[in-house]
């Protein structure tokens, strides 16, 4: 059994069965949801911080963003706004069929994804310029120029653009126009 004792929202300690205290990093950003301490075989712990940053979740079996040390890992982000994500969560909770993805212009889908990515990156304490690798799946590769025009606007210069792979997906989540994932760092 582990209990969590908190003095405020940022400074907590966990107390295990044997009364040993495990410290939780007090530098947790206000946008983080949890900090998990996973015991390793050698007795040390791995600190994994889950970042939420207000990005709509779908109740899928994954976290949208995880910070491990100074590294950031962002799951594939589809263009789901809060309204659609809410309908998706409700359908999953009730065991109902998944609602169809709404007809949203591709440009708007790209902005939703990139805005959510930016929120997660900043919630982890970093910037878009600190992304190292981005993977983009487009439903239709013919939309690459439209995607690239918007994508570039999220970085301060061509020198700060991350390495990137862009491909056409056989099928995207709920048949939306794209999905984007990334790996970055916190300076």
N, C-alpha and C positions, 0 to 999 in steps of 0.2 A: 504494500500500500504506500502511495506517495501522496503527501499533502503539499499544497502550495500556500506559502505565507507571504502576503504582499503588504508592504508599507504604503505603496501608492501604485499607480498604473505601470510604472517603469522599473521598480526595484522589487524583485521577488526572490524567494529562496524556496527550494523544494526540500522537504524532509522525508527521508526514506524510513523503512521499518526499523532499521538499526539506529535511527536518530542521526545518521550522517547527513549533513547539510550539503546540498548541491547548489552552487551559485548560478544564477541566470544573469547573463550579460545585461547590465543596466543601460547600455547604449541602444536599446531596442528603439527603432523609429516609431513614431506615433501611428504610422500606417500599418505596422505589423500586427498580425493576429496572434500568432503563437511563436514560441521559441521552444523547440523540442531538443531534449538532451537524449541522445541515443548512445547507450553504453557500447563500447567497443571491446574486443577480446582482451586487449591489454589493460583494461581498467580505465582508460581515459574516455572522454566523451566527445561526440561529434555535435557541434552546435549547428542546427539547421533552423533558419528563421523563415516562416511562411509570410509572404507579403500579400496583402489584400488590396490596399489602396483605393477601395471604392469601385473596383472593376466588377461588373455583374458576373455572378457565378451561376452555373447551371446544375449544380449538385452532381457533377460527374466525379468519378473516382480518382481525382488528381488535384493538385494545387496549381493555381495559375502562375505563381512566381515563388521561387525558393532562393534564399540567399544562404550561401555556405561560405563563411569567412568573408573574403572580398569578392567572391564570385556570385553572379546572378544567373539563374536559369529560368527562362520564361517559356511556359508551355505554349503549344500552338494556339493562337488566339483567333477565333472566328469573329465575324462582325455582328455579334449579338449585343443589342442594346438592352437596357434594363427591362423594358416591356417584354421583349421576346424571351429573355433569360428567365423572367418570372413565370411566363407561360410554360416554359420547358421544365422548370423546377416543379411546378404544380402537376404537370402531366406525369413526370417521373414519380413523384410522391404518391399519386393516386393510381399508378399503374395504367394510365390512359395512353393512347397513341401520341407520339411526338407531334406537336403542331408543325405545319409546313413553315418554311422560312419565308418571311414577308418579301414582297417585291420592292427591294431598295436599290436605287441606282448604284452602280459599281463605285463611282467616286465617293459616295457617302459610306459605302462599306469599307473602303480603304481608310478613310478618315476615322471611322469607329475603331478599327483595329489598331491603327498607329497611335491614336489618342490613348487607347487602353494600354498599349505598350509603354508609352511615355509615362503614364500614371504609375505603372508598376515599377519601371526603372527608377523614377524619382522617389517613389515610396520606399525603395531599397536603399536610397541615399546616393544615387548616381545620376548620370545624364545619358541622353541618347548617344552622345559622342563617345561614350565608354562601352558601347556594344562592340563585341569582337566578331561575332558570327550571327548571321540572320539566314533563316531558311524560309522561303516563300513558296506556297503552293497556290497557283491560280487555277480557277476552273476553266478559264479560256486564255491561253497564252497570247492571243491577239490583243489582250488588254494590257500587255506589258508596258507600253509607253505611257498609258494613263496611270498605271500603278507607279512607275518610276518617277513621274513628274511630282506626284504627291509625296512619295517616299523620301525623295531627296530633300524636301522642305523641312524634314524633321531633324536634320543634321546641320551643323554650322558651316561645314565646308566639305569639299570633295576629299580632303585629306583625312577627315574624321569618319568617313563612311566605313562601315564594317565589311569584312569579307561576307560574301552572300552567295547563296544558291537559290535560283528561281526555277521552278518547273511547273509543268501543267499536271494537275492532279487528275487521277482517274475519276475520283469523286471527292468532293469536299464535305465537311459536316453540314448536314441538312441542305445540301446543294447550294450553299452560299457561294459567293464569288471568289473567296480567298481564305487562307489561313496563314498566319505568320508566327514563327517562334524565334527565340534569340538566346544568346549567351553573352554576358557582359561582365564587367567588373566594377567595383566601387573604388574610386581613387583614394 
